[in-house]
Amino acid sequence: MNNSKKKNTADWIIISSDEPWSDVWMPQVHYAFQLSKRYDVVFIDPPNRWTFKNLFNFKLETRKVDNDIIVVRYLNLIPLSLGRVAVYLNDKINQFLISKLLNFKKNQLKIIMWRFDAFRSMYNFENRETTRQIFHVIDPIAGKNLDIPLAKRAELVLITSPKFIDHYLKINSNVLQIGQGVDLDFYRSPVQYNEKEIEQSKNSILLLCTYTDEIDYEFLKRLAEKFSSKNITLIGPNRVTLPPKIAQFDSLIQLKNVNWLGAMPPAKFRKHLDSCRVGLIAYDKSNSVNNLRSPLKIIGYLAAGKPVISNIDSEVPSLVNKGIYYAYEDETFYDYIEASYKENLQFDKHIVNDYLSKMDYDNLLDSIFENLDEPLKAKY
């Protein structure tokens, strides 16, 4: 153990993200928020689409958000189509501009570079003696983009899914597999709302997600038609791009009992989550990548005390048939939903809460920093 590292805690955490900071809190945003309770945090948004004007833009787009987190948009001066050289040059330019923005002086500050982005930011702050390197894998990107070189460079590789342990252990000996995190203080805090605010979601079937081409909209339509007397609540942004999927999504939300409420931050969707009957995970089974996902939404459902019905592996075997139910055929889905309305779908609060307590961000951060041999700062 390097005792010199133990004596000096990090001053800044810089998070590179392939998802922008938005009302939809992806794991990257959750970690940034939790870390900001202890550290100064910079969150690097992915860049806007490249245009010729980018070649002459050397000004960072910045703003402050929750807990005074500084969000900067990555400047994509040189198109990534030019390969690794473009990544290197863009990264070094962004490092210079971020250092200037924050008044970093060489080797005076200790930084943890927390990398979620597998497309860029590989060379940011790579050579500073006072920088620690974490590569955090939350999507099935094994072997894609900059995955392998990022894993090689990292002092610690964090992975959400146990399905990829072998892949990363072949690259880096320091791999820690953790599940999706939960902020139990958030879910235990009371929420104030009136009956009118939850009129659409009360006792409903809820799907909380980002609506992309990966969701099975045809199944959801069959489900809504089967349970025509029940409300189906959809919460999340519409990011559907394929024309057939766009048509399917539009057809779904036209149904009388389907209520799409759009994107909401956690503080706003809590009342709908608390009010629903059951939570769904409904990915398109024709896309094999969907079977490799570790859905964050399952944590929200469970923390709100709602059973989950899923058509993919949620990677929590201890909660199967105790809070999580798998349904790979329509009829099984229907049976579980009917059982939930009859209050015959078991939800073992003791086992669920025991699991969630282990996934609380405070416990996850303890494990991560201990594995990195880095002292974890106390909360402000």
N, C-alpha and C positions, 0 to 999 in steps of 0.2 A: 504494500500500500504506500502511495506517495503522500507523505504527511504534509508536504508543502501545498498540495492541492486542497487538502482538508482544511487548511488554515484560512484560505481565501475563497470566499463565495463569489459566484458570478455577479456582475453588475447588470448586464443586459442579456436578454434572450431574444435572438433574432429568428423568426419563424418564416420559412419559405413555404408558400402554399400554392397548390394547383387549383384551389377554389378561392374565389374572392370573399372578402368580408362582406356579409350581407345579413338580412333578416333571417335567412335560413342558416341555422347554426350547424355546420358540418363539424366533424371531429377536430379539424384544424382550428376552428374558431373556439370551440369549447376549451381546448388546451391553452390557447392564447389567453382566454379570459381567466382560467384557473391560475395560470402562471403569473398573470398580472397582479394577483393578490399578494405576490411575494417579490416580484422582480419588475424592472422596467422592461417593456416588451415592444419590439418592432415586428409588425406583421407585413410580409411582402406579398401583396396581391399579384396574381398573374398579369401579364401585360395585355393591353388591348391588341387587336389585330394589327399586324404590321402593314404600314403604308410607306410610300417613298418619303413622306414628310418626317418619318421617324429618324432618318439619317441626320436630321438637323435639330433634334429635340434632346437637350441635355438638362431638362428641368424635371425634378421629381414631383409627382402629384402626391400630396400628403394630406392627412387629416387625423384627428384624434377621435377615438371611440371609447367604449366601455373601459372604466378604470384607467383612463388616459393612455390607452394603447395607441401607439403611433402606427398608422397604416400608410404604407408607401406602395405605389404601383410600380412594378418592375418596368424599367425602360427597355423596350425591345428595339434597340437601334439597328441591329443587323439581323436580317431574317434567319431563323433557325434552319432554313433549308440549306444553308451553307455548311451545316454540320457542327462538329465539336469546336472548331475554331470560333464560330459565331457565338456559341455558348460561353466560351472563355472570355472573349472580348466584352460581350454584354455583361457578364458577371463582374468583371473587373471595373467596368464603368459604373455599375450599380453600387459596388462596394465603395468606390471612391465617393460617390454622391451621398450615400448613406452615412459614411464616416464624417463627411463634411457637415451634413445636416445635424448630426448628433455631437459634433465637435470631438470625435474620437481622436485621441493621440496615440501614436504607435506604442503598443505594448503597455499602455497605462491602464486599460480597462480589461476586465475578464469577461469573455463572451461565451455563451453556449449557442451554437448554430444548430437549430432544430429544423431538419429538412423533411418536409412532407412532399415537396415538388420533385417529381422524377423527370422533369423536362428541362430544368434550368437551375440556376443558383448552386451548381456543384462546386464552383470555384470561389464563391463568396467567402472571404475571411478564412481561406483554407490554410494559409501559412503562418498565421499569427500564433506565437507561442502561447498566448493566453486564451486561445479559443478551443472549446471542446466541440466534438462533432457527434450529432445524433441523426440517424436516418430512420424515419418513422413511416412504416408501410401500412396503410389502411385500406388499400385497394389491391385487386389481383394484377399486379404489374410485374410479377416475377419474370426477369429476363428481357423486359421491354424498356425502350428509351434509355435513360441513364441509370437504370436500376442496379446493374452489377457494379459499375464504377463507384456509384454512391455507397453501396454496401461495403465495398472494399475500403473506402476512405474513412468510414465511420468508426468512432470508438465504441459505439453501441448501436445495434440495429434493433428497433422495436417493431414487432409485428402483431397485428390484431388477430389474424387467423392462424390456427395451428396447422392448417393445410400446407403452409409454406416454410415450416421449420427446417426441413431437410435442405431446401434450396438455399436458404440464407446461411445455414451452418457450414455449407461447403465454401462459402465466400468469406465469412467472418466468424470468429470463434465466440464473440460476445453478442449473443442474440437473446433477447428477452421477449417472450410471447405473453401479451396481455390482452384482455378483452376490451370491448368498448366501455368507456367510463361513464359514471353517473354523478351528478351533484345532488347528494341526498338532502343537503340543507335546502336546496331549491324546491325539491318535491315535498319536503315536510313543512314548508312555510305555507300559511293559509292564503287562499286566493279569494278576493272579493269580487262578486259578480251577481247580477240579478237574473231572474228566470228568463227574461226576454233575450238576454245575451246568449243563452245556451239553448234557445228554442229549437234550433235546427240540429244540434248535436246531442241533445239529451236522449240517453238510452239508445244511441245510434251505433251503427257499425262504422268504425273509423279506419281510414287509411291515411297515415301521416308520412309523407315522403316527397321527394322531388319527382315530378311527373315527366319522365323521359321515355325514350323509345323502348326501354327495358321492362316497362310495366305491362301486365296482361290486361288490357282494357276490354277485350272481348269477354274474358272471364268475369270482370267486374260488372259488365252489363248484364250477363246472365244472372249473377248474384243479385243485382238490384231488382231484376224482374222476378226472381224467385221470392225475394222478401219485399214485395211491393208495398206492404203495410209498414215497413220499417224505414227509417231514414238512413241513408248512406252518406257519411261525411268525408269529404276529401279536403285535406289541408296540405298546402305546399305549392311551389311555383310550377308553372307550365313551361317545360323545356323540351317539349316534343318536337322533333324535326322531320321525321320521315312522313311523307304524305299519307300513307295508309294508317299510320299511328295517329296522325293529326285528326283524320276522319273518325277513327275509333274513339278518341278522347272527346271530340266534340259531340258525337252521338251519345256517349255515356252521360255527359253533364246536362244533356237536354231532358233526361228522365226526371219525372216529377219528384221522386224520392231521393234524388242525388243532389247534394249540396256541396259545390266546390267553393271553399272559402278563401282560396288563394294562399299566398305565402304569409307566414306569421313568425315572429321571434318567439322563443320559448315562453316568455312572460305573458304573451297573448294567447298562445294555443293551450296553455295549461288548463283553462276553464273548460275547453272542449274535450281535452284528454280526460279530465276528471269526470266529465258528464257522460262519456260514451259507455257502451255496454261491453264492447270487445274490440281489440285492435287486430288489423290484418297486415300481412306481408304477402304481396301478390306479384311476383315477377313472372315475366314471360319465360316459360320453360323451354321454348325453342332456342333460347340463347344460352349456350353452355357456360358462358362466363358468369351468369347469374348464380350458378351453383357454388361459386367460389367467394361469394360476398359475405361480409360480416355486418349485417344491418344494425345501424345505430338505433333505429326507431324501436327496436325490441326493448331497449333499456328504458325508454320513455314510457312505453305501455306498462311494463312491469313495475316501474317506480310509482306509477299512478294507481297500481293495484288492479290492472286490467289483464285478463288472459289474452294470449296471443295465438292466432291461428296463422300458420306460415306454410308456404309451399316450397321453401328452401331450408337447408340446414342452418340454424341460427347459432350453432357451435356452443350450446350450453346444455350438454347431455344431462346434467343434474336436475334440470327443470322440465324435462320432457314429461308430459302428462301431469305436471304439478303447477304449471303456469304457461307452458309453451306446448302447442299442439300442432302436429304436422299433418297436412292434408294435401295429397298429391292428385286427388281426383275431386271433381266438383261435388259429388254426393257426400264425400267425407267432410268437405268444407261446410256444406249445408247442415249436416248432422251436428257438427260442433257448434255452429252458430245457433241452431235451435236449442241445443243443450245449454248454451250460455243464457238464453232468454228464459229458460226454465230453471236457471240457477243450479244446473247439474254439471257444469264444467268446473272441475276442481281447480282451486287456486290456493296453494299451500303457502300462506303468508310467511310462516316461519322459515321455510326453505328458501323462498324467493328473497326475503329480506336478508338472510344470511349471505346469499350470493351477492346481492346488491351492495352490502356493506364492504365486501372485498373489492368491488369495482368502483367504490367511491374515489373521486379524483385525489383526495388527500392520501389514500392508501396507495394508489397507483403511482403518484409522484414520489412517495417514500421509496417504493421499490425501484423506480427508474433511477433516482439519484443515488441510491445505495449501490446499484449495479454499475453506475458510472463512476463510483468512488468520488462523489461530489456532495458537499454539504448542502442540504436543502434549506433555504431561508425560511424563517418563520413568516407567517402572514402579517401583513401590515396592520 
